[in-house]
Amino acid sequence: MIDDLAYDHAYNDAAQIHHAATLGIVLAKNIADKLGKPAYFVNPMSTDELCDEARMTGVKGLYRPSHAHPLNMKQVAIHHSELMGKRYEDCNYVIMHMGGGTSIGAHCKGKAIDQTRIGDGQGPISPNRAGDLCIDDVMTLMKKGMSIEEINMLAARKGGLISLTGTDDVHKIRSELIPAGDKMAKLALDAMEYTMVKWAAMMAGALKGKVDAILMTGGLANDKELVAQLTEDLSWIAPVYVYPGSYETQALAAGAIRVLSGAEEVKRYTGAPVWDGFDFE
């Protein structure tokens, strides 16, 4: 439920998400207050279900946060499970949210136990995000005179295809740049698909190979050529299903319905992180 604390934290971006998604909570609370009705939010970007192993880095006291597209990913998983006559909580999926930023997650029995860190310099190349940047890459960019803020912008907004080709429009790359003989545009698009495959396979590894299906969603799932190539390269892991576009509006409505119907208990926002360190530290 969106109470005053949830509203305040969303308004002030307490989670440091730096994304327009937090405005939804603010808008919903303002509208609901005028109508005298409750408002709810569902699976925000900061949703954290990582397993302990996925939190770890090789540096003591430094842990991986959870940054992905849980709202759309979980709704697609629920929708697919229902179509298969199953429950999301009984299935294992590799889910690929493919858009301007792409996140790929391992969903085990209803929880995203591992996933790429969207916009944090980890994951596949995408239309406007750089994908994997190791520490040596960051140091190289710093030696070339780039600031931390500029490097972060490459990781989160101005990297990927837009850095490599000058545009994040995949259709333009396919229909204009590649036919005109732009070899970098062709390589950039191939590299994006290659890194998507690599990360999807890694998430299948996180599920120990027990994958019921690979689910593709997001705006890029409308690109038939990309989907066909990904399907060819990933079908050895599990059957591939495609749910193009966004299911986020349906996800918000479905979440509220589950609460209002009594199928799910409403959760109170405490402001405390789901995970705040191991108890043995």
C-alpha positions in Angstrom: 0.0 0.0 0.0 1.2 3.5 -0.7 1.2 5.3 2.6 3.0 8.6 3.5 6.3 6.9 4.0 6.2 5.2 0.6 5.2 8.4 -1.0 8.0 10.4 0.6 10.6 7.8 -0.3 9.4 7.7 -3.9 9.1 11.5 -4.2 12.7 11.9 -2.9 14.0 8.8 -4.7 15.3 7.3 -1.5 16.4 4.1 -3.4 18.4 6.2 -5.8 16.8 4.5 -8.8 16.9 7.7 -10.9 14.0 6.4 -13.1 10.6 7.8 -14.0 9.0 4.6 -12.6 9.1 6.2 -9.1 6.7 8.9 -10.4 3.9 6.2 -10.6 3.8 6.0 -6.8 3.6 9.8 -6.4 0.9 10.1 -9.0 -1.2 7.2 -7.7 -1.1 8.6 -4.1 -2.2 12.1 -5.2 -5.1 10.7 -7.3 -6.1 8.2 -4.6 -6.1 10.9 -1.8 -8.5 13.1 -3.9 -10.8 10.1 -4.3 -10.5 8.9 -0.7 -9.3 5.5 -1.9 -6.3 3.4 -1.1 -3.5 3.1 -3.7 -1.0 0.3 -4.2 2.3 -0.3 -5.9 3.5 -3.7 -7.2 7.0 -5.1 -7.7 9.0 -1.9 -7.9 12.4 -1.8 -9.5 14.1 -2.2 -6.1 12.3 -5.6 -5.5 15.0 -7.8 -4.0 14.7 -11.6 -4.0 18.4 -12.5 -4.7 19.8 -15.7 -3.2 22.7 -15.2 -0.9 25.3 -16.5 -3.4 24.0 -13.9 -6.0 24.6 -11.1 -3.6 28.3 -11.8 -3.2 31.3 -10.1 -4.8 34.9 -11.1 -4.1 35.3 -8.0 -1.9 34.5 -8.3 1.7 31.5 -6.0 2.7 30.7 -5.2 -1.0 27.4 -6.8 -2.2 25.4 -6.8 -5.4 22.1 -4.9 -5.3 18.9 -6.0 -7.2 18.2 -3.7 -10.2 16.0 -5.1 -13.0 12.5 -5.0 -14.4 10.5 -7.0 -11.9 7.1 -5.6 -12.6 7.0 -6.7 -16.2 9.1 -9.8 -15.8 6.9 -11.2 -13.0 3.7 -10.5 -14.8 4.9 -12.2 -17.9 5.9 -15.2 -15.8 2.5 -15.3 -14.1 0.7 -14.9 -17.5 2.8 -17.7 -19.1 2.3 -20.0 -16.2 -1.4 -19.6 -16.3 -1.4 -20.4 -20.0 0.5 -23.6 -19.3 -1.9 -24.5 -16.5 0.8 -24.0 -13.9 1.7 -21.7 -11.0 4.6 -19.2 -11.3 5.7 -20.4 -7.9 6.2 -24.0 -9.2 8.3 -23.0 -12.3 11.8 -22.0 -13.3 12.3 -19.4 -16.0 15.0 -17.4 -17.6 13.3 -14.1 -18.4 14.6 -11.5 -20.8 13.2 -8.0 -20.6 14.5 -6.5 -23.8 14.3 -2.8 -24.4 16.4 0.4 -24.3 17.9 -1.3 -21.3 17.8 -5.1 -21.1 17.7 -7.1 -17.9 17.9 -10.9 -17.8 16.9 -12.9 -14.7 16.8 -16.4 -13.2 13.3 -16.9 -11.7 13.2 -19.9 -9.4 9.8 -21.0 -7.9 8.4 -17.5 -8.0 11.5 -15.5 -7.0 14.1 -13.7 -9.0 17.1 -15.3 -7.4 19.7 -13.7 -9.7 19.7 -11.2 -12.5 21.8 -8.6 -14.4 22.2 -5.2 -12.9 20.4 -2.9 -15.2 22.2 0.3 -15.9 25.0 -0.5 -13.5 27.6 -1.6 -16.0 26.6 -5.3 -15.9 24.6 -7.3 -18.4 24.2 -7.4 -22.2 24.8 -4.6 -24.6 21.4 -2.8 -25.2 20.2 0.1 -27.3 21.3 2.8 -24.8 23.2 0.9 -22.1 26.8 -0.2 -22.3 26.5 -3.6 -20.8 29.5 -5.2 -19.1 32.2 -2.7 -18.0 34.9 -4.3 -15.9 37.0 -2.2 -13.5 39.9 -2.0 -16.1 37.5 -0.6 -18.6 36.4 2.1 -16.2 40.0 2.9 -15.3 40.9 3.2 -19.1 38.0 5.7 -19.6 39.2 7.7 -16.6 42.7 7.8 -17.9 41.2 9.2 -21.1 39.8 12.0 -19.1 36.2 10.9 -18.5 34.6 11.7 -15.1 32.8 9.1 -13.0 29.6 10.8 -13.9 30.3 10.6 -17.6 31.1 6.9 -17.3 28.0 6.3 -15.3 26.0 8.0 -18.1 27.5 5.5 -20.6 26.6 2.6 -18.4 23.0 3.8 -17.9 21.8 6.0 -20.7 24.3 6.8 -23.5 26.2 3.5 -24.1 25.3 0.5 -26.2 24.0 0.9 -29.7 23.7 4.7 -29.3 27.5 4.9 -28.5 28.5 2.4 -31.2 26.2 3.5 -34.0 24.9 7.0 -33.1 21.3 5.7 -32.6 19.4 3.4 -30.3 16.8 2.8 -33.0 17.2 -0.9 -34.0 14.9 -0.5 -37.0 17.0 2.3 -38.4 20.1 0.2 -37.9 18.6 -2.6 -39.8 16.9 -0.6 -42.6 19.3 2.2 -43.2 22.8 1.8 -41.6 23.5 -1.8 -42.4 22.2 -1.7 -46.1 24.4 1.4 -46.5 27.5 -0.7 -45.7 28.0 0.4 -42.1 30.1 -2.5 -40.8 30.2 -1.2 -37.2 26.4 -1.1 -37.1 26.2 -4.7 -38.2 28.8 -5.8 -35.6 27.1 -3.8 -32.9 23.8 -5.5 -33.5 25.4 -8.9 -33.6 27.3 -8.2 -30.4 24.1 -7.1 -28.7 22.4 -10.4 -29.6 25.6 -12.4 -28.6 25.7 -10.8 -25.1 22.0 -11.5 -24.6 22.6 -15.1 -25.3 25.6 -15.2 -23.0 23.7 -13.7 -20.1 20.7 -15.9 -20.7 22.9 -19.0 -20.6 24.5 -17.7 -17.3 21.0 -17.4 -15.8 20.2 -20.9 -16.9 23.4 -21.9 -15.0 22.0 -20.1 -11.9 19.0 -22.4 -12.2 21.4 -25.4 -12.5 20.0 -26.1 -15.9 16.5 -26.8 -14.6 14.7 -24.3 -16.9 11.0 -24.7 -17.8 11.1 -22.0 -20.4 12.8 -18.9 -21.6 10.5 -15.9 -21.8 11.2 -12.9 -23.9 9.4 -9.6 -23.4 9.8 -5.8 -23.8 9.9 -3.6 -26.8 12.7 -5.4 -28.6 10.7 -8.6 -28.5 8.7 -7.1 -31.4 11.9 -7.3 -33.5 11.3 -10.5 -35.4 14.9 -10.9 -36.7 16.3 -10.5 -33.2 13.8 -12.9 -31.7 14.4 -15.5 -34.4 18.2 -15.3 -33.8 17.9 -15.5 -30.0 15.4 -18.4 -30.3 17.9 -20.3 -32.6 20.8 -19.7 -30.2 18.9 -20.4 -26.9 16.4 -23.2 -27.7 19.0 -25.8 -26.6 18.4 -24.6 -23.0 14.5 -24.7 -22.9 11.5 -23.8 -25.1 11.3 -20.1 -26.0 8.1 -18.1 -25.7 7.7 -14.5 -26.8 5.5 -11.9 -25.1 6.3 -8.6 -26.9 5.8 -5.2 -25.3 5.0 -4.3 -21.8 2.7 -6.1 -19.4 3.3 -3.5 -16.7 -0.1 -1.9 -16.7 -1.7 -5.3 -16.4 0.7 -6.1 -13.6 -0.3 -3.1 -11.6 -4.0 -3.9 -12.1 -3.6 -7.6 -11.3 -1.6 -6.9 -8.2 -4.3 -4.6 -6.9 -7.0 -7.1 -7.7 -5.2 -9.8 -5.8 -5.2 -7.7 -2.7 -8.8 -6.4 -3.1 -10.1 -9.9 -3.7 -8.3 -11.3 -0.7 -6.1 -13.6 -2.8 -3.0 -11.8 -1.5 -2.4 -10.0 1.8 -1.5 -6.3 1.4 2.1 -5.5 2.4 3.0 -2.4 4.5 6.0 -0.4 3.3 8.5 -0.1 6.2 11.4 1.7 4.4 13.8 -0.9 5.6 15.7 -2.9 3.0 14.7 -6.5 2.4 18.3 -7.5 3.0 20.7 -5.5 5.1 23.7 -7.8 5.6 24.3 -11.3 6.9 23.6 -12.0 10.6 27.0 -13.7 11.0 28.9 -10.6 10.1 
